[in-house]
Amino acid sequence: MGYVVGIVLALVVSLAARWVGFDRDRAFYPTVLVVIASYYVLFAVMSSSPRAILADSIVMTAFALAAVLGFKTSLWLVVAALAAHGVLDLSHDRLVTNRGVPVWWPPFCMAYDVVAAAFLAWLLTRSGPQRVPASSLTSR
């Protein structure tokens, strides 16, 4: 069930963002990536595990850096990072002991991540989305 909800929610959010115009700004998907990566830290805080907080904060920092680099250079890096986070979801419990993670979260998050990555890749290959170049954002 987690897979189905993750797929449907990712499609709904991505299509709504497209319809409303949120994704016209190149910051949308990098921001989504940072938020997605932060949830494991939230779960670690809920479990009151300093070790899990530290481990998941390190992982979140890596994804946040990928989001920033992707925003500044190429959104293809954000596609790769979203997909990589989906892969991480499948093995997170073997890498970090975090008792705060709900049992349904890894399949849900993996499905969401992969669909969001695929949707962003589709947008980038269409050449239709009018995105603001990163250089114009940094010169303000």
KOLTI-245339 format. One record per residue (C-alpha): x, y, z; residue in one letter. Coordinates in Angstrom, 1 decimal, decimal comma, always signed. Layout:
BEGIN
R/X/Y/Z/A
...
This chain:
BEGIN
R/+0,0/+0,0/+0,0/M
R/+2,9/+2,4/+0,8/G
R/+4,1/+2,0/-2,8/Y
R/+0,7/+2,9/-4,3/V
R/+0,2/+6,0/-2,0/V
R/+3,8/+7,2/-2,7/G
R/+3,3/+6,9/-6,5/I
R/-0,1/+8,6/-6,5/V
R/+1,0/+11,4/-4,1/L
R/+4,1/+12,1/-6,1/A
R/+2,1/+12,3/-9,3/L
R/-0,5/+14,5/-7,7/V
R/+2,1/+16,9/-6,2/V
R/+4,1/+17,0/-9,4/S
R/+1,1/+17,6/-11,6/L
R/-0,3/+20,2/-9,2/A
R/+3,0/+22,0/-9,1/A
R/+3,1/+22,0/-12,9/R
R/-0,5/+23,2/-13,2/W
R/+0,0/+26,0/-10,6/V
R/+3,4/+26,9/-11,8/G
R/+5,5/+26,1/-8,7/F
R/+7,9/+24,1/-10,9/D
R/+8,6/+27,1/-13,2/R
R/+11,3/+28,1/-10,7/D
R/+14,3/+25,8/-10,7/R
R/+14,2/+25,8/-6,8/A
R/+11,1/+23,7/-6,5/F
R/+12,6/+20,1/-6,9/Y
R/+15,8/+20,9/-5,0/P
R/+13,6/+22,1/-2,1/T
R/+11,5/+18,9/-2,4/V
R/+14,7/+16,9/-2,1/L
R/+15,8/+18,8/+1,1/V
R/+12,4/+18,3/+2,7/V
R/+12,4/+14,6/+1,7/I
R/+15,9/+14,1/+3,2/A
R/+14,9/+15,8/+6,4/S
R/+12,2/+13,3/+7,4/Y
R/+14,6/+10,6/+8,6/Y
R/+16,1/+13,2/+11,0/V
R/+12,6/+14,0/+12,2/L
R/+12,0/+10,3/+12,8/F
R/+15,4/+10,1/+14,7/A
R/+14,3/+13,0/+16,9/V
R/+11,0/+11,2/+17,6/M
R/+12,9/+8,1/+18,7/S
R/+15,2/+10,2/+21,0/S
R/+18,3/+8,5/+19,5/S
R/+21,3/+10,8/+19,4/P
R/+23,2/+8,2/+17,3/R
R/+20,3/+8,1/+14,7/A
R/+20,0/+11,9/+14,8/I
R/+23,7/+12,3/+14,0/L
R/+23,7/+9,6/+11,3/A
R/+20,6/+10,8/+9,6/D
R/+21,8/+14,4/+9,8/S
R/+24,9/+13,5/+7,9/I
R/+22,9/+11,7/+5,2/V
R/+20,5/+14,7/+5,1/M
R/+23,4/+17,1/+4,7/T
R/+24,7/+15,1/+1,7/A
R/+21,3/+15,3/+0,0/F
R/+21,0/+19,0/+0,9/A
R/+24,4/+19,6/-0,7/L
R/+23,3/+17,7/-3,8/A
R/+20,2/+19,9/-3,9/A
R/+22,2/+23,1/-3,7/V
R/+24,7/+21,9/-6,4/L
R/+21,9/+20,7/-8,6/G
R/+20,1/+24,1/-8,2/F
R/+23,3/+26,0/-9,0/K
R/+24,5/+23,8/-11,9/T
R/+22,1/+21,2/-13,4/S
R/+18,8/+19,9/-12,3/L
R/+19,9/+16,5/-13,6/W
R/+21,9/+16,2/-10,3/L
R/+18,6/+16,7/-8,4/V
R/+17,1/+13,9/-10,6/V
R/+20,0/+11,6/-9,6/A
R/+19,8/+12,6/-5,9/A
R/+16,0/+12,0/-5,8/L
R/+16,5/+8,5/-7,3/A
R/+19,4/+7,8/-5,0/A
R/+17,3/+8,7/-2,0/H
R/+14,8/+6,2/-3,3/G
R/+17,5/+3,6/-3,3/V
R/+18,5/+4,7/+0,2/L
R/+14,9/+4,1/+1,4/D
R/+15,3/+0,4/+0,5/L
R/+18,4/+0,0/+2,7/S
R/+18,1/+2,7/+5,3/H
R/+17,2/+0,3/+8,1/D
R/+20,4/-1,7/+7,4/R
R/+22,5/+1,5/+7,5/L
R/+21,0/+3,4/+10,4/V
R/+19,1/+2,1/+13,4/T
R/+16,3/+4,6/+13,7/N
R/+13,3/+3,2/+15,6/R
R/+11,2/+6,3/+14,8/G
R/+10,8/+5,4/+11,2/V
R/+7,3/+4,1/+10,6/P
R/+7,2/+0,6/+9,0/V
R/+5,3/+2,0/+6,0/W
R/+7,7/+4,9/+5,4/W
R/+10,5/+3,2/+3,3/P
R/+8,2/+1,9/+0,6/P
R/+6,2/+5,1/+0,5/F
R/+9,2/+7,3/+0,3/C
R/+11,0/+5,2/-2,2/M
R/+8,0/+5,3/-4,5/A
R/+7,6/+9,0/-4,1/Y
R/+11,3/+9,7/-4,7/D
R/+11,5/+7,6/-7,8/V
R/+8,3/+9,1/-9,3/V
R/+9,4/+12,6/-8,5/A
R/+12,8/+12,0/-10,1/A
R/+11,1/+10,5/-13,2/A
R/+8,7/+13,5/-13,4/F
R/+11,6/+16,0/-13,2/L
R/+13,6/+14,0/-15,8/A
R/+10,5/+14,1/-18,1/W
R/+10,3/+17,9/-17,6/L
R/+13,9/+18,4/-18,3/L
R/+13,8/+16,3/-21,5/T
R/+10,7/+18,0/-22,8/R
R/+12,6/+21,4/-23,0/S
R/+9,2/+22,9/-22,4/G
R/+9,5/+24,0/-18,8/P
R/+10,7/+27,6/-18,8/Q
R/+13,1/+27,6/-15,9/R
R/+15,1/+30,5/-14,5/V
R/+18,8/+30,0/-15,2/P
R/+20,8/+29,5/-12,0/A
R/+23,2/+32,3/-13,0/S
R/+20,4/+34,9/-13,0/S
R/+19,4/+33,8/-9,5/L
R/+22,9/+34,1/-8,1/T
R/+23,5/+37,6/-9,5/S
R/+20,7/+39,3/-7,4/R
